[in-house]
Amino acid sequence: MNLNIFQVDAFTESVFKGNPAAVIPLEHWLEDNLMQQIAMENNLSETVFFVKGEEGYHIRWFTPEYEIDLCGHATLAASYIIKNFIEPPIKEIQFTTQKVGQLKTYCNEGVYTLDFPARMPQACEVPEKLLSSLGVSNAVEVLKSRDYFVVLPNEDAVRNLQPDYTLMKELDTIGVIATAKGQSADVVSRCFYPGAGIPEDPVTGSAHCNIVPYWSEKLNTTELNCKQLSPRGGDLQCELNGDRVLLAGKCVLFMEGKVYLDELG
């Protein structure tokens, strides 16, 4: 059994920027441990698998360490592959997930807009090691949804972070989002997931399910131009639509090939 595999740079218009994801279309689901081994072998922040169903596609995402509940850039990458290699006429892609319900992607002239659930971060008890792991003491606010959500005073504070990933791995969380009101964009962020084998994620769609509702309320607007300040960088055009977040971006195909599983029998 051999599988098609694509590597797509998401939330960018050129290769070597944005966030790379491995995309593997399936005719039927593989064993979970096999999908995890493939993700580990790919060693990208996410490998996304999907299977076509009667109404859209069933989708799952794996980091090198474990399956994750939601991933934006890999969903964007999967949408790009469906539109360009599987169903070129499609304009709206329906995704079914195991943990976060229904997702959609709208395809319009090379722009892919994700329709994801909003996740407003909430007040939380601040772990002793959280701010130390970021190397800061001047957080404006600390909240949590799936990830810890640390608001910093300005864009430079986010840009200049030098996290201690060993310390951060000891936190009871998947990830840490650091964000601030921006100068180069409405909102800036950096996102860290060392517990999932991803020290810094280049562009994180799922984090913007938190970022967008928070900053929409603070800045009194439903439309935000967001920038992730990772070394690769990424830009997201975002909108809060009720209890949903719309995340728009482009993709670039970097590589396609085969996964050879014949030796597994």
C-alpha positions as a printed NumPy array, in Angstrom:
array([[  0.   ,   0.   ,   0.   ],
       [  1.406,   3.364,  -1.096],
       [ -0.047,   6.757,  -0.239],
       [  0.083,  10.111,  -1.985],
       [  1.67 ,  12.818,   0.122],
       [  1.886,  16.559,  -0.408],
       [  3.79 ,  19.204,   1.506],
       [  2.092,  22.591,   1.45 ],
       [  3.198,  25.922,   2.891],
       [  0.069,  27.52 ,   4.377],
       [ -0.763,  31.151,   5.139],
       [  1.789,  32.378,   2.609],
       [  2.177,  33.144,  -1.092],
       [  5.729,  31.803,  -1.421],
       [  7.643,  28.688,  -0.372],
       [  9.829,  28.688,   2.727],
       [  7.369,  30.973,   4.489],
       [  4.13 ,  30.375,   6.395],
       [  3.632,  26.978,   8.019],
       [  4.408,  23.681,   6.254],
       [  1.986,  20.783,   6.601],
       [  2.055,  17.26 ,   5.209],
       [ -1.242,  16.297,   3.568],
       [ -2.217,  12.659,   2.99 ],
       [ -5.558,  11.866,   1.306],
       [ -6.902,   8.434,   2.258],
       [ -9.556,   6.137,   0.821],
       [-10.173,   4.718,   4.302],
       [ -8.671,   5.287,   7.739],
       [ -5.384,   3.7  ,   8.714],
       [ -4.662,   2.413,  12.201],
       [ -4.068,   5.295,  14.591],
       [ -0.566,   4.14 ,  15.489],
       [  0.401,   4.006,  11.803],
       [ -0.82 ,   7.564,  11.2  ],
       [  1.148,   8.643,  14.266],
       [  4.288,   6.937,  12.94 ],
       [  3.882,   8.692,   9.59 ],
       [  3.521,  12.051,  11.36 ],
       [  6.617,  11.303,  13.419],
       [  8.528,  10.41 ,  10.255],
       [  7.409,  13.617,   8.527],
       [  8.531,  15.634,  11.598],
       [  6.433,  18.66 ,  10.659],
       [  4.21 ,  20.473,  13.126],
       [  1.201,  18.664,  11.621],
       [  0.398,  15.864,   9.24 ],
       [ -3.244,  15.969,   8.172],
       [ -5.227,  12.947,   6.944],
       [ -8.689,  13.043,   5.417],
       [-11.214,  10.579,   4.006],
       [-14.039,  11.547,   1.658],
       [-17.498,  10.843,   3.056],
       [-21.048,  11.208,   1.796],
       [-21.121,  14.875,   2.794],
       [-17.633,  16.301,   2.638],
       [-14.494,  15.   ,   4.3  ],
       [-13.562,  13.525,   7.666],
       [-10.307,  15.105,   8.867],
       [ -7.7  ,  14.382,  11.553],
       [ -4.412,  16.057,  12.519],
       [ -1.259,  14.57 ,  14.074],
       [  1.773,  16.328,  15.547],
       [  5.014,  14.297,  15.778],
       [  3.95 ,  13.41 ,  19.343],
       [  0.164,  12.89 ,  19.326],
       [ -3.173,  13.575,  17.635],
       [ -4.464,  17.119,  18.174],
       [ -8.06 ,  18.342,  18.355],
       [ -7.836,  21.226,  15.846],
       [ -5.279,  22.63 ,  13.424],
       [ -5.803,  25.632,  11.175],
       [ -2.821,  25.669,   8.826],
       [ -3.084,  21.948,   8.055],
       [ -6.806,  22.349,   7.315],
       [ -5.906,  25.198,   4.959],
       [ -3.319,  22.923,   3.312],
       [ -5.819,  20.053,   3.015],
       [ -8.331,  22.437,   1.433],
       [ -5.701,  23.49 ,  -1.105],
       [ -5.083,  19.846,  -2.082],
       [ -8.809,  19.036,  -2.336],
       [ -9.402,  22.092,  -4.531],
       [ -6.383,  21.632,  -6.792],
       [ -5.99 ,  17.845,  -7.007],
       [ -9.257,  16.141,  -6.04 ],
       [-12.323,  18.331,  -6.682],
       [-11.336,  21.412,  -8.737],
       [-14.937,  22.718,  -9.122],
       [-15.56 ,  22.768,  -5.364],
       [-16.213,  26.15 ,  -3.719],
       [-17.186,  25.096,  -0.193],
       [-15.543,  22.166,   1.587],
       [-17.283,  20.536,   4.554],
       [-15.098,  18.873,   7.179],
       [-16.245,  16.583,   9.992],
       [-14.016,  16.278,  13.06 ],
       [-13.973,  14.023,  16.096],
       [-13.761,  16.747,  18.759],
       [-14.759,  20.199,  17.459],
       [-17.759,  19.494,  15.247],
       [-18.201,  20.775,  11.704],
       [-15.666,  22.979,   9.932],
       [-15.812,  24.638,   6.524],
       [-13.44 ,  26.102,   3.983],
       [-14.571,  28.585,   1.34 ],
       [-12.437,  28.585,  -1.822],
       [-12.315,  31.775,  -3.863],
       [ -9.664,  32.503,  -6.492],
       [ -6.731,  31.063,  -4.566],
       [ -7.836,  32.356,  -1.16 ],
       [ -8.988,  29.758,   1.369],
       [-11.181,  30.923,   4.25 ],
       [-11.542,  28.626,   7.253],
       [-14.76 ,  28.694,   9.293],
       [-13.712,  27.597,  12.803],
       [-15.256,  27.786,  16.302],
       [-14.338,  30.829,  18.398],
       [-12.651,  30.031,  21.715],
       [-12.665,  33.062,  24.013],
       [ -9.885,  32.554,  26.576],
       [-10.981,  32.73 ,  30.195],
       [ -9.464,  33.814,  33.486],
       [ -7.248,  31.162,  35.062],
       [ -4.814,  30.529,  37.845],
       [ -1.368,  31.473,  36.558],
       [  1.176,  28.643,  36.877],
       [  4.38 ,  29.64 ,  38.618],
       [  6.54 ,  28.597,  35.658],
       [  4.472,  30.147,  32.848],
       [  5.946,  33.657,  32.737],
       [  9.407,  32.322,  33.576],
       [  9.204,  29.965,  30.597],
       [  8.575,  32.998,  28.359],
       [ 11.284,  35.046,  30.072],
       [  8.887,  37.882,  30.95 ],
       [  7.514,  39.492,  34.103],
       [  5.347,  42.196,  32.575],
       [  2.315,  40.348,  31.218],
       [ -0.764,  42.53 ,  30.83 ],
       [ -3.123,  39.566,  31.258],
       [ -2.957,  35.776,  31.473],
       [ -5.919,  33.653,  30.345],
       [ -6.51 ,  30.131,  29.068],
       [ -8.687,  28.107,  26.712],
       [ -6.938,  25.035,  25.3  ],
       [ -3.617,  26.923,  25.497],
       [ -2.34 ,  29.529,  27.927],
       [ -2.91 ,  32.997,  26.492],
       [ -0.409,  35.655,  27.571],
       [ -1.033,  39.29 ,  26.602],
       [  2.13 ,  41.413,  26.419],
       [  2.509,  45.219,  26.356],
       [  3.525,  45.669,  22.711],
       [  4.775,  44.072,  19.495],
       [  8.45 ,  44.309,  20.472],
       [  7.798,  42.332,  23.648],
       [  6.327,  39.5  ,  21.567],
       [  9.057,  39.691,  18.911],
       [ 11.889,  39.606,  21.468],
       [ 10.693,  36.58 ,  23.474],
       [ 13.35 ,  33.951,  24.178],
       [ 11.381,  31.035,  25.639],
       [ 12.786,  28.296,  27.837],
       [ 11.242,  25.263,  26.137],
       [ 12.431,  22.808,  28.778],
       [ 10.57 ,  24.764,  31.435],
       [  7.548,  25.264,  29.195],
       [  7.195,  21.498,  28.663],
       [  6.458,  21.175,  32.394],
       [  3.248,  23.22 ,  32.098],
       [ -0.167,  21.51 ,  32.095],
       [ -1.029,  22.641,  28.581],
       [ -0.646,  21.845,  24.898],
       [  0.703,  25.3  ,  24.103],
       [  1.377,  28.912,  25.011],
       [  0.165,  31.859,  22.934],
       [  1.89 ,  35.222,  23.383],
       [  0.098,  38.164,  21.786],
       [ -0.099,  41.961,  21.719],
       [ -1.684,  44.826,  19.862],
       [  0.52 ,  45.284,  16.826],
       [  2.297,  47.976,  14.854],
       [  2.982,  45.977,  11.67 ],
       [ -0.541,  44.488,  11.888],
       [ -3.617,  44.94 ,  14.074],
       [ -2.531,  42.02 ,  16.247],
       [  0.703,  40.038,  16.532],
       [  1.483,  36.718,  18.174],
       [  3.932,  33.89 ,  18.649],
       [  2.869,  30.34 ,  19.568],
       [  4.85 ,  27.621,  21.337],
       [  4.069,  23.882,  21.612],
       [  7.202,  22.106,  22.928],
       [  5.072,  19.413,  24.589],
       [  3.848,  18.398,  21.143],
       [  7.356,  18.367,  19.664],
       [  6.948,  21.871,  18.176],
       [  9.087,  24.469,  19.992],
       [  7.669,  27.379,  17.971],
       [  4.853,  26.95 ,  15.462],
       [  5.361,  29.197,  12.404],
       [  1.685,  30.113,  11.829],
       [ -1.09 ,  28.752,  14.047],
       [ -4.659,  28.895,  12.769],
       [ -6.16 ,  27.299,  15.878],
       [ -4.524,  29.936,  18.111],
       [ -6.465,  32.599,  16.24 ],
       [ -9.685,  30.978,  17.447],
       [ -8.565,  32.598,  20.755],
       [ -6.783,  35.655,  19.405],
       [ -9.639,  36.914,  17.234],
       [-12.474,  36.985,  19.816],
       [-10.159,  38.463,  22.468],
       [ -8.821,  41.291,  20.328],
       [-12.147,  41.896,  18.588],
       [-13.561,  42.78 ,  21.996],
       [-10.541,  44.858,  23.039],
       [-10.273,  46.778,  19.751],
       [-14.019,  46.989,  19.109],
       [-13.863,  45.512,  15.61 ],
       [-14.808,  42.214,  13.991],
       [-12.106,  42.348,  11.299],
       [ -8.43 ,  41.943,  12.138],
       [ -5.21 ,  41.742,  10.175],
       [ -3.081,  39.318,  12.208],
       [  0.624,  38.575,  11.909],
       [  2.574,  35.732,  13.491],
       [  6.127,  36.838,  14.285],
       [  7.886,  33.486,  13.875],
       [ 11.091,  33.334,  11.791],
       [  9.074,  32.076,   8.792],
       [  6.239,  34.509,   9.478],
       [  2.643,  34.413,   8.367],
       [ -0.318,  36.684,   7.698],
       [ -3.968,  35.937,   8.432],
       [ -6.997,  37.981,   7.481],
       [ -9.458,  37.281,  10.281],
       [-13.071,  38.023,  11.098],
       [-15.251,  37.289,  14.105],
       [-18.667,  36.096,  12.918],
       [-20.791,  35.429,  16.012],
       [-19.398,  32.31 ,  17.658],
       [-17.256,  31.502,  14.609],
       [-13.87 ,  32.758,  13.447],
       [-13.052,  33.181,   9.748],
       [ -9.36 ,  32.808,   8.883],
       [ -8.301,  33.572,   5.3  ],
       [ -4.978,  32.827,   3.638],
       [ -3.187,  31.396,   0.636],
       [ -1.119,  28.256,   0.109],
       [  1.852,  27.154,  -1.988],
       [  2.687,  23.569,  -2.98 ],
       [  6.259,  22.706,  -2.03 ],
       [  6.448,  18.967,  -2.728],
       [  4.457,  15.893,  -3.711],
       [  5.429,  12.242,  -3.551],
       [  4.643,   8.772,  -2.236],
       [  4.673,   7.129,   1.154],
       [  5.784,   3.525,   0.647],
       [  4.213,   1.123,   3.132],
       [  4.639,  -2.105,   1.165],
       [  7.187,  -3.493,   3.606],
       [  4.6  ,  -3.323,   6.38 ],
       [  2.623,  -6.014,   4.566]])
